Structures are given as C-alpha cells and as structure tokens.
Amino acid sequence: MILKYERNINLIYIISSLMWMRFFIPVLALFYIASKVSFTEFSIIMSVFALMTLILEIPSGAIADIIGRKKTLIIARFCYIIEIFLIAFYDGFYIFLIAKVISGIGVSLSSGTDQALLYDTLKN
C-alpha cells in the first residue's frame, strides 16, 4: 500500500516539473509571429489564455471533486497534447487562439488538482 502512495508522489513531482518547464515559452512570441500571427494578435491570444485560466480556476476544482483527481489530471494533460499538436501542424490566428483556449482549460484543470492529489497521498 505504501508503495502505491510513493509512486503517486514521484509521478506528481516528475510530471509537474516537466509540465511547468515548458521550454518553448521564451520563443513562443517569435514562433507565433513566424506563423503569420501579428504581435497584436499574439497579445490577444495570450490575454484570452489568461482570462480562460482565471475564469475556469474555481469550476475546475469542482470538476476534480466530481470526476476524480486522476481523471481530471489526465484530461488536463490531454489538453496540453492537443495544444502542442495544433501549434505544431497548423498556423494562423484562429487556430492558435483555439489552442490557447484548450491550454487554458488544461492549466485550470491541473493547477490545484495535482496539489490536492499530492495532499491526499501524503495524508494517507
């Protein structure tokens, strides 16, 4: 039983470290501009991302309580995969906007859920 909890703790630390290290962030603006997105459109995309994250922060906690923390984290990680797929294979303002909306959903779903899962694991 203890082994299962230790595995959860190790997985949470590894996944969180990898997810928050998003190595492409420093060149994101340059990538968007090279992909036919103006600086103004890039600013709009990032503003919508921040707004999505803000709006969905509290409801995402309720979702984690309803469907379970692990399922919520899986959905959040799937959102990141969709975001990366969209920005890797498509370009343009609307595709990148959709990708960032999906990313905002993922960030909201994972922001407190991983910490709640870690807390529950340590508690047990």
Residue pairs with C-beta under 8 A, 6 or more apart in sequence:
5 121
5 122
5 124
8 117
8 118
8 121
9 118
9 121
9 122
12 114
12 117
12 118
12 121
15 73
15 77
15 114
16 114
19 77
19 80
19 110
24 31
29 39
29 42
31 87
32 41
32 42
32 45
32 96
33 39
33 42
35 87
35 91
35 92
35 96
36 91
36 92
36 93
37 45
37 91
37 92
37 93
37 96
38 93
41 93
41 96
44 97
45 93
45 96
45 97
45 100
46 100
48 97
48 100
48 101
48 104
49 100
49 101
49 103
49 104
50 104
51 104
52 100
52 101
52 104
52 105
52 108
53 104
53 107
53 108
53 111
56 104
56 105
56 108
56 109
57 108
57 111
57 112
59 108
60 72
60 108
60 109
60 111
60 112
60 113
61 112
61 113
61 116
63 72
63 109
64 72
64 109
64 112
64 113
64 116
69 113
69 114
69 116
69 117
69 120
70 117
72 109
72 110
72 113
73 109
73 110
73 113
73 114
73 117
75 106
75 109
76 105
76 106
76 107
76 109
76 110
76 113
77 106
77 110
78 106
79 102
79 103
79 105
79 106
79 109
80 103
80 106
82 99
82 102
83 99
83 100
83 102
83 103
83 106
86 95
86 96
86 98
86 99
86 102
87 95
87 96
87 99
